[in-house]
């Protein structure tokens, strides 16, 4: 297998980033990488306006996206 790594940094002095960090750690359990990839995959599918039931791999959960609920880009500008 060929893996590529990308680091994710959280500024825990920033309220939004600290909340996001605490939430993702609580949600991901022992598989932070797999959970983050599942969330990114769901966001990608939602952006295409489609529904997917395909898992990225056995480590990740399947997210079914029926509609885009809200655009949180503005609230997350400090992260992007």
N, C-alpha and C positions, 0 to 999 in steps of 0.2 A: 504494500500500500504506500501511496505517496501523500504525505500530509503537509499542509501549509499552516503556519501559525500566525495569528493576528492578536496582538494584545489589546485588552480593553482596560482603560483606566477610568476610575471614578474619583472625582474630587469630593471627598466626604465633607468638606467645609461648605459645599453648595447644597442647599436643601433638596433640590430636585434630584441631583445625582445621588445623594446619600439615600433618599427614599427609594430610588430605583435600585441601587445596590442592595439595600436591605431586602427589598421585595424579591429580586431575582435570586438572591441566595436562599431565601425561604422557599421559593417555588421550585428551585432546581434540584434540591436534595444533593445527592452525590455526583450528579452529572451536569455541572454548570455548562460545559461546552455543548452537550446535546440539547439542553433546554434552550440555550440562546439560539442555536441553529434552527430549532423548531419554531421559535418566535419569529425569527427572520424569514423563514420559509412561509409562514402564515402571512406575514406582511407582504411578501413578494406576490403571493397568490391573490391577496386582497387587492393589490395594486393593479393586477391584470383583470380584475373583475370576475374571476372565475372561482370555481369550487374545486377543491382537491381533496382526495382521500389517500393520496400517495405519501408514504413515509419516506423521509430522506434515507434512512437506514434503520437497522434494528434498534439502535440506541436511542433514537428520538421518538417522541410521541407524534401522533398524527393530529394535525389541527384542521378542522373543517371550517372554511370561511364562507359564510353565505352572503355577507354584505359588509361593507366598510362602515363601522359604527361612527367613528369620528376621526378627524384629522388632528393629531396632537403635535404636529410639527412645530407650531408656534410656541407651545408650552415647553418644548424640548430644545429650543434654539440654543440654549446654553450648553447642550450636549453635542449637538450637530456642529 
